[in-house]
Amino acid sequence: MDKLIITVAIIGGITTREKTPHPPMTPQEIADSAIEACRAGASVCHIHVRDPITHQPSMKFELYKEVFDRIRDQCDMVINLSTGSGGRLYYNPKAMGNPWDTSGLKSPEERVEHVVKLKPELCSLDIGSLNFGPYAFINLVSVVEKMAKMIQEAGTKPELEVFDLGHIRIGHHLIRQGLIEDPPLFQLCLGIPWGIEATTENMVYMRNNLPRGCLWYAFAIGPQHFPMAAASIINGGHARVGFEDNLYIKKGVLAQTNAEMVKKVVEIANLLDREVATPKEARQILALKG
């Protein structure tokens, strides 16, 4: 079994400071949180950005570049940039005229602009559509194919995000099309409304449908965050933790930092006798070009 790669998901597009005052929001806060998490044991950081004034999710290249440069200047962890923004479709029955709000839908080029320009070692690639909380997360196969091609041309390895079993079929398709290089990397995303439920049985079933020889992570949101991290570690997968997916370090106690959550996963790995990978070792396991 490979050493454990821990990814820290610094801040996604949903968590707010109304729920908890602790998540990082500005480029400097996001970068500092990643660096602190690296020192705690994370070898990969998964990055979304927020507007530094409004704290709303952003796709601005300048914000991604600032975070990217700050992390790169201060530590050697692998940077994984999100391409998930730009796929949201909302329905507002009270709207005047057309109730469908398409302002959250962006072109494939817009969704990967920062990846093409910055050329990170990793980026996420959501490969299936689903109902995602109050909106639809739209990832047409034709759009995903185009994004995958641009990511491939940038020399970046995509992490294929799958929220249900059918999404894995799309992953197999992308591999057959020559858009994903070996070894493929999958992220099993569990417990998101309305994707697959966060259970060990579902995790193992999804794992058993992955392409032979691929690498995989699994994570769950909310109360199943740490139990599913442990299940992934036991079953040969890697682990992802952080404010993007969870706000609590234990029941009823808000996490103070991303590093605190990383340390808890390191403790779980130590109890299970699975060594934690350094950034250098993570690059070797992931077969990264950097």
DARATA-V210112 format. One record per backbone hydrogen bond with DSSP energy under -0.5 kcal/mol. NH is the residue of the N-H (numbers start at 1). CO is the residue of the C=O. Records with the same first field share a line. If there is no record, write none. Layout:
NH = CO  CO
//
This chain:
4 = 275
6 = 4
7 = 5  239
8 = 44
9 = 7  241
10 = 8  46
19 = 16
20 = 16
30 = 26
31 = 27
32 = 28
33 = 29
34 = 30
35 = 31
36 = 32
37 = 33
38 = 34
39 = 35
40 = 36
41 = 37  38
42 = 37
43 = 6
44 = 6
45 = 78
46 = 8
47 = 45  80
48 = 11
49 = 58
50 = 25
51 = 56
55 = 51
58 = 49
64 = 60
65 = 61
66 = 62
67 = 63
68 = 64
69 = 65
70 = 66
71 = 67
72 = 68
73 = 69
74 = 70  71
75 = 71
78 = 43
80 = 45  78
81 = 79  122
82 = 47
87 = 84
88 = 104
89 = 136
90 = 101
92 = 99
93 = 91
95 = 92
101 = 90  99
102 = 100
105 = 102
106 = 86  104
111 = 107
112 = 108
113 = 109  110
116 = 112
117 = 113
118 = 114
119 = 115
122 = 79
123 = 157
124 = 81
125 = 159
127 = 125  161
130 = 137
132 = 135
133 = 131  193
135 = 132
136 = 89
137 = 130
138 = 87  136
139 = 137
144 = 140
145 = 141
146 = 142
147 = 143
148 = 144
149 = 145
150 = 146
151 = 147
152 = 148
153 = 149
154 = 150
155 = 152
156 = 151
157 = 121
158 = 156
159 = 123
160 = 158  185
161 = 125  159
162 = 160  187
167 = 164
168 = 164  165
169 = 165
170 = 166
171 = 167
172 = 168
173 = 169
174 = 170
175 = 171
176 = 172
177 = 173
178 = 175
179 = 174
180 = 174
185 = 158
186 = 215
187 = 160
188 = 217
189 = 162  187
190 = 188  219
191 = 196
194 = 192
195 = 192
196 = 163
199 = 197
203 = 199
204 = 200
205 = 201
206 = 202
207 = 203
208 = 204
209 = 205  206
210 = 207
214 = 211
215 = 184
217 = 186
218 = 238
219 = 188
221 = 190
222 = 245
224 = 221
225 = 222
228 = 224
229 = 225
230 = 226
231 = 227
232 = 228
233 = 229
234 = 230
235 = 231
236 = 233
237 = 232
238 = 216
239 = 5
240 = 218
241 = 7
244 = 9
245 = 242
246 = 242
249 = 253
250 = 253
253 = 250
254 = 252
255 = 247
261 = 257
262 = 258
263 = 259
264 = 260
265 = 261
266 = 262
267 = 263
268 = 264
269 = 265
270 = 266
271 = 267
272 = 268
273 = 270
274 = 269
275 = 273
277 = 4
282 = 278
283 = 279
284 = 280
285 = 281
286 = 282
287 = 283  284
288 = 283
//
